Amino acid sequence: QVQLVESGGGLVQPGGSLRLSCVGSGFTFSKFTMWWYRQVPEKEREWVALIGPDSGYKNYRDSVKGRFTISRDDAKNTTYLQMNNLQPEDTATYYCSAFIGGDKYWGQGTQVTASS
């Protein structure tokens, strides 16, 4: 079955960096667009970044452009989100996701906190 497992979250001071990883299994990873989302309590989940197959297409929400970079390593079935200059408003649970066979799949999430 499809599984997505995120890791790499943590607590950093404002201005710090983290790299999130998401390992996919149960599907042909290289053929699918991978997404990163984030969510804070009592707010809707929002998309952060996406990367197409072969890294041919990338897009970011405006608030993270120039600070976050999405990438993928298909040999490792892994997508990454490099987050630099983290700010308190980036604090959230981050999820990776893929749309496969008509269904949206999610990982369990990893917590990112930017606070002094």
Helices and strands as residue ranges (DSSP letters): E 3-7, E 10-12, E 18-25, G 29-31, E 34-39, E 46-51, G 53-55, E 58-60, G 62-64, E 68-73, G 74-76, E 78-83, G 88-90, E 92-100, E 103-106, E 110-114
